[in-house]
Amino acid sequence: MTHRVTAFPLGAATTLAELSRDPHPRLALLRAREPVSWLPELGGWLVTRRDLAVQVMRDAETFTVDDPRFSTAQVVGPSMLSLDGAEHARHRAPFTDPFRPREVLGRFTAFTAKEADRLIDALVPQGAAELRRGFAGPLAVAVMAEALGLAGTATGTVQSWYDAIVDAVTRITAGQAPGPDGAAAYEQLKTAVEHTVGGPDSTSLLASAAGALSLSEVTSNAAVLLFGGLETTEAMIANLLVQLLNDSEQLAAVRGGGPDPLDGAIEESLRLEPGAMVVDRYATRDTTLDSVTVTAGDLVSVSLAGANRDPAVFMDPDRFDIRRGNARLQLAFAHGPHYCVGAHLARLETRVALRRLLERLPGLRLDPGRPRPETRGLVFRKPQAVHVVWG
């Protein structure tokens, strides 16, 4: 691999620590000079240009997720996230219809608003709060537990499973051992799925899926739905809060009411700071990507964060602009056959969450007595905390 290090000096100088701490300057440099670059610390290729990112994610025959190295599959086993072709379609099919826009609006709008209000009720008397773990995370957990129909499982328990699984996947991506906690959490989830599938509610999503998939397959897909649904939505709400609370003019536009400014803010936030930074693929054959020779078996990581700030598509890409006309071209939910099945639900949750927070917490603003939120993460990117005050 020495020739790759020589041929891609910017990639060779890129560290995972830099990509976790402040990735955007480095991604911009790579996108301009080495849009397909070999990163020794990653042990693979990093794709940062939007057109190339779309090419990779569309072509599942050449760039597959079905590889033993796929990090999520190492923790939860084969699922719709880590399979391609007919097997991918079989695993995904039971979960597609329940997450279509009309079904999501009809089933989850009232529930999400009720849960948001319940969480805000507990915050109102305090006058100050931390909203990532104090609001965004619990809301996402409650909605996903409702969506899956996990019988008798406390939201705190679901949160602990999610934390352990995310930590294990992040460790594997960073080249570390996953540790025992992720496997233990998965076993607890499997027990809960068994109780749900064997329970009296035959209309639950998991029970319905059990008619088409084995119990182990239902469990692995439940895990990736939790994994994606909780991580994506918590990050969406937290990232959007920080961006709006740092921009008084655009916050005022969203406060003005109506769906358009808020929907625009959601898409722009997804573009500027996608909750998931990268998606991994593996080359099934020798191929050429933007004149770069990729060898069969190579890891090809698509930088969603890099693609989302491609200046060839997005003018002034580092600026947060809720009126951006083409923000929906963002790739935060991936693209192609592995487009996020829960994207519509995540958007709904974020829309309801932000509207209820702004309506019920007048004068909502970042806490001036706390450090400014820092958004970080190698695989999943969000602020560690969002401390706010109101009134």
N, C-alpha and C positions, 0 to 999 in steps of 0.2 A: 504493500500500500504506500510505499515511499513516494512513488511517482504522483500519487493523488495529493499527498501533502504538498509537494512542490508545485503541482498544477493549480492548486486552490489555496493560495497563501492566506486569504481572508478567512476561509473556513478553518484553516489550521490554527489561526490565532483566536478563534471564537471559543469561549468557554461556556459551560453550562451555568456557571455562577452568574455570568454576565446576562445570559438569556433569562435567568430567573429574576434578577434584580431590576435591570433596565434594558429590555431587549430591543426597543424600537430603533435607536440609532444604529446598532449593529445589523439589524434586519434590513434597514434601508440601504446600508452599504453593500450587503450581500446581494440584495435585489438588483441594485444598479450594476454591479460588477461581476458577481458570481451567482446568478439566480438559481442555478443548480450547483451546490457546493458540497464538497466532502468535509465533514467535521469529524476529526479524529476522536474528540471527546464524546461525540454521539455514536461513533462507530457506524456512520451511515451518511446518506445524502440529505441535505436540507433544501427544500424547494420554497422559494419566497415570492415568486412572481405569480400574479393571480391567474393568468391564462394557463401557465404550467401546472398550477395547483388544481385547476379544474380538469385539465387533461389527465392528471394522475388519478384523481378521485372518480372520474367517469369510467376509466378503463380497468375494471376489476379483473379482466383476464390477464393483463400484463402486470398490474400492481394490486396485489391481493392482501387481505387481512388474514387469510387462512395460513398461518405460519406458527410453529411452536413457540417462537420468540414473542408473539403478540402479548403485551404485558397484561391486559385485562383477562385474557383467557388463561394465563398462568394462575390467576387467583380464583376465578369463578368457573372455568371450564368453557367448552364451546357454546356459543350463543349467536344471535343474529349480528352481534357486533364483530364477531371473529370468524364468520363463515362467509363464503361467497357462492354464487351460482344457485343451483336448485336447493341446496341445504340452507343457504341464507334465506331464500324466499319462503321455505317451509317454516323456519323458526320465526320469521317476521310476520307472516300472514295473520296469526291470531291476534296480533296487537295493532294492526293497521287501522281497521275500521273504528275502534273505540277512540282513537286519537285524531280523527278527521275534524276539520273546523266546526261543522255543525254540531257534532256529538259533544265536542269539548265545550262549546258555548252553552249548550243545553244542560249538560250534566254538572259542570264545574263552576259556572259563574257565581251562583248563589252560595255554594259551599265555600268557595275561596273568599268571598266577601265576608261571610260569617266568621271564618277562621281569622281573617285579617283583623276584623273588629274585636274579636276575643283577645287577640294578642295586644292590640292597641289599648283596650280597656285596662289591661294591667300596667301599661306604661304611662297613661295619662297623668295619674297623680304624682309621678316622680319628677316630671319636668325635664328629665334628661335620660338618655338611654344609649346603649350600644346596639345598633340595628342589624348588624350582620348575623350574629348569633342570638340576639335577643328578639329578632323579628323575621328576617329573610329566611334563615335556616329552618326555624320551627314551622313557618308557613309552608315551605317547600316539602318538608317531611309530612305534615298533615295531609297535604293534597295528594302526594304520591301514595301514602298509606291508604287513603280513600280510593284512589284510582285502582290500586292493586287489590283492595279488599282484604288486607292482611288482618285476619281475625284476631281480635283481642290483643294486639301488639301496641304497646305504648309508643308514642312518638319519640320519646327519649331513647328507647331501645333501638328503634329504626335509625336514629341519628348516630348512635354508637356503632352500629354495623357499617353504616356509610363511611364514617370517619376511618374505621379500620381498613375497609376495602380500598378507599382512595389512597390512604397512606401506603398500603402495600403496592399498589399500581405505580405510584410516584417513585417509590424506592426502586422498583424494577427498571423503570424508565431511566433513572439516574445511574443504573449499573450496580445497584446494591441488592443485598438479600432482602426479601420482602418481610421477614420476621413472621412469628406465629399468629399475630393478632388478626390478620386478614382472613386466614383459613378458619380460625375459630369463629369469627363473625359470620362467615359464609355458612358454616355448619348450623349456627343458630337461625339464620335466615331460612335454611332448608327445612328445619323443624317447623318454623312458622308457616311456610308454604304448604307443608304436608297437612297441618291442621286446617288451613284455609281450604285447600282442595277437597279434603275429606269432611268439611263442615257442612252445615245445613244450607248455606247460601250458594246455590248452584248458579246464580247469576253473576257472581264475582268474576272479574277479569281473569284471575288465575285459574279458577275452576273451569271457566270456559276454555281457556288455553289448554287445559289438561285433556280436553277431548281430542286435541290434535298433536300434542307433544307428550313425551314421557315426563315423569315427575322431575327427574334431574334436569331435563331441558327447560321445563317451566321455571325451575329454581334459578338456573343460570341466566335466563332472560329476565326474570324478576330482579336479579342482582344488577344487570346492566341498565334496566329501567330506573332502578333506584340510583345507581351510580350516575347516570346521565341526568335524570330528572332533578335530583337534589343538587348536584354540583352546578349544573347549568343554571338552574333557576336562582339559587342562592347568589351565585356570582352575578347574574343579570341584574337582580334587584340591588345588590350592594354596589356594583360598578356604576349603575345609572344614578343611584343616590349621590355618590361622590361627585360624578361629573356635573349633575344639576346643581348641587349645593355649592359647587365651586364656580358657578356661572350665573350670576344674578339675573342677567337679561333673559337667558334661555329658561331659567327657572320661572320667571314671571310669565313667559309665554305659555308654559305648561300649566301654571296655576290659573291662567285665563279660562281654562275649561275647553270642552270639546275634545273629540278623540284624536284629531289630526296632529296637534303638537306633541301629545304624549306618544302616539304611535311612531311619529318621526323620531322622537327622542330614544325610544326603545331600539329602533333599527340602527340609529347612529351610534348608540352605546355599544351594541353588538359589534359594529364595525370597528370602533376605536379600540375596544378592549374585550375581545371575545373571551368567554369564561374558559374555554378549552383552547390552548395555544397551538397545539399540533395534533395531527392524526397520522398514524403510522401505516405504511404499506410495505410490501416486500415484493421485489421484482421476481416474476415467475420465469423470465427468460432474459437473455441479453437484449438490450434495447437502447435506443438513443433518445435522450430527452434534452431538447435545446442544444444539440450538438455535443452533449456529454454522453459518454458511453457508460451505461449502467449495466452491471453484471448480474446474471441470475442469482438470486439469493440475497442481493443487497437490500439493506434497510433504506427506504425512501420516506423521510418524514416531511409532511406537508405543513408548512408554517401558515396556519390560518391567520395569525396575527400579522405576518408579513404580507400575505395576499390582500388582507383587508386595508392595508395602507399603500397599495400600489398606486403611484401617482398617474399611471397611464389610464386608470379607471376613476380614481377619486381625486378631484382637485383639492389642493391644500390638505393633504391626507392626515396631517397631525392635528388638525383643528376639529373640535367638537362643534358640530353644526346640525341642530335638530331640523333645519329646513333643507338639508342636503337632498337633492332630487333623486339620486340613485343609491341611497343608503341600503336599499333592499338587495343590492348586488353583493352585500357582505356574505361571507362564507362561514359565519360562526357556527352554523348547524351542519357544516360539511356540505357535501354535494354528491350527486350520483346515487347509486343504490344504497349507500349508507347514510343518506340524509336523515337527520335526527327524527325519529318517529314521534317524539313528544314535543316538537317545536311549537305547535299551536298552543299546547297547554302551557308551556313555559312563557310564551308571550302573554297569554291571558293572565297568568299569575302575576307577572310583572306589572301589567296594566292596572289590575285591581289593587295590587299592593301600593303602587305609587299614588294612585288616586286617593285611596283611603288614608294614607299617611299625610298627604298634603291637605286633605279636607279636615282631618281630625286633629292635626297637630299644627295649629297656626303659628307662623313665624319659624317653622322648622329650619334649622341651620346647623352647620358643623359647630361642635363645641369649641369655643376659642381657648378654653383652658386645657385642651388636649392636643397632642401632636397631630399634624395633618395626616390623614389616612395615606398609607403607602400601599400601592398595588403591586403585588409580587406573585411569583409562581412560575415554575418551569413548565409544567403540564397544564395546570389549572390556575388561572390568574384572577385574583380578587384582592380587595383590601383585607388586611388582618383584622381590622376593626373599623366601625363607622360610628364614632361617638357624636351624638347630636344633643341639642337643647331646643326648646320651643317656648312659645308664650312671650 
